[in-house]
Amino acid sequence: MTKGRMEAFSDGVLAIIITIMVLELKEPEGYTFEALKPIVPSLISYVLSFIYIGIYWNNHHHLLHAVKQIKGNVLWYNMLLLFWLSLVPFATGWVGAHLEPIPIAVYGFVLLMAAISYSLLLKALVKVEGNDSLLSKAVGRDWKGRISITLYLVGILSALFIHPLPGYICYVIVAFIWFIPDTRLERNMK
């Protein structure tokens, strides 16, 4: 099975997710900098979520260029990833409107489930390609993915039981970890 159709569908879904997020942003009530203050939390959550969707798009692109073929289970793992990413606009809007423990924990849960889904997709692709494949060698033990999942869990628990801010900071840290380009695939594709 070729990967082009899956990649095109995924690109379209991610583009729609970003479009939905930007359409959810509300313009300020006035025309001064003071009028921006009430929407700053929404803008910050939008920027973080935009970065996350961009990170997933970028890594998904690299991932699919590292493989030669896909199978039916890969399509389902990809759909699972897209499902969780499709909830990012909802979670983004809720966090932007309420910087409270439950919305921040739910935001983290959506990100956690997307990360787990991406990890499952990655494992399925490695299984299709084989343990000696370029993809398997490039990803290795996927420490970046494991650290991310751990930080999401810490963020969720922090938001629920300590304070929302440390939870949100954990999500920013994960975005920063992945924002720095992951060159494992590119290095091994040369």
N, C-alpha and C positions, 0 to 999 in steps of 0.2 A: 504494500500500500504506500502511495506517495505521501509525503508530508506537506506538500504545498497547500492543499485544501484546508488542512488543520491550521496551518500558520495563517492563512488568509482569514479564516473564520475568527481565529483568536485576535488578530489585529483589529478586525471590525468590532468585536465585543469590547476590547480595551478602548478603542476610540469612542464608542458610545458611552462607556463608563465615565470617561473624562468629560464628555459633553454634558452628561447628566449632572456631574458635580459642579461644573461652572454655571449651569442654568439654575442650580439651587442657591447660588450666591445672590444675596439681596443687596441692592444698591443702598447707599446711605440715605437717610431722611433729609439731609441738608447738603450744603455745598462747601462746608468748611472741613478742616482737619478734625475738628471736634466731633463732627458728624460721623467720622470713621470709627471712633472709639467703640461704639456698640457692636460693630461687625468685625473687629480685630480677631476675636476667637474663631469666627467662621473663616476668615481669610487664612489664619494660621493652620487650621485643620485642613483647609483646601490645599494649601501649599504642600503640607506633609503627605496628604493622600495623592496628590498629583505626582510627587516624587516617587511614592510607592508604586503607582501604576506604571510610571516610566521605568522604574527598576525592573518590574516584572516583564514589561514589554522587551526591554533590552536583553535580559537574561533568557527569556523565552526564545528570542531571535537567535542568540548565540547557541542555545541548546539545540534548536532544530537544525542549525547549520552544521552541527557536529555529528548528526546522525544521517544514516543513509535511508532508513526505512522506519515505518511505524506499524503497529498492529492494533487490533480492535481495543484491547485493554488500555493502550496509550490514549486513544481517543476519549475513553471514559475518564481517565485520570485528568486529562486536559479539561474536560467538561467540569469536573469537580473543582479544579483550580479556578476556572472562569466563574463558577457559581459563587465561590467565596469572594472573588474579586468584585462580582456584581453587587455584593452587599456593602462594599466600601462607600459608595455615595450615601447610603442610609446612615451608616455609622459616622461618617464625616459630618453629616448634617446634625446628628444628635450631639456629637462632641462640640461642634461649633456653637450650638444653642445652649448647651449645658455642660460646663466644665466640672462635672460631678463624678463621683466614684463609679456609678453604674454605667453611664455612657462611655466613660474612658475604659472601663473593663470590657464592655461589649466591643468597642473599637479594637482593643487588643485581642479579643477572642476572634474577631473576623480576620485580623492579620495573622494570628496564630494558625487558624485553620487554612488560610491561603498558603502559609509557609509549609504546613504539613502536606497539603495537596501538591505543592511544587516538589517537595521531597519524594512523594509517591510517584509523581510523573517522571522525575529524574531516575528513580530506581527502575521503573518500568522500561524506560528508554535504554538504560544500561543493560537490562536483561535481554532486550531485543538485539542490541549491538554486540553484547558479549563482554566478558570481564577483561579481555585483552584489547578492547576497543579504545579508540581515541578518547571517547567520552568518559569511559571508566578511568582511564589514566589521568585525565584532566581533572575530574571531580575528586578522585581519591576517596577519602573518608568524609568529605563534605563538612568540615569543621565549621565553616561559615554558616551553613544551614543549621547545624546543631546549636551553635551559640545563639543564633537568632531565635530559635524555638525556646531556648532557656530564658532569654531576655524577655520574650513575650509573656511567658509564664510569670516571671518576676514582676513584670509591669502590671499584669492583671491582678495578681495578689497584692501588690503595693497599692494599686488604685482602690481595691476593695477594703483592705485592712489597715493601711497606713495613711495615705493621702493621695489624691489624684495626680498631683504634679510628678512625683517619682515614677509613677506608672507611665505617664505621657513621655517623660524623659527617656525611659527604656525604649519606647517605640522610635523616638528620634535617634537614639544610638544605633538601633538596628538599621534604620534608613541610612545613617552615615556609613555604617560598615559596608552596606551594599552599594552605596552611591559611589564609593571609591571603586573604579572599574575592576571587575573580576577578570583577570587576564589568563586564568588557568586554561580556558578553552582556546583562546587565541594563541597562546604560547605553544600549545600542543598541536595546533592545526598547521603550523609552519613546516 
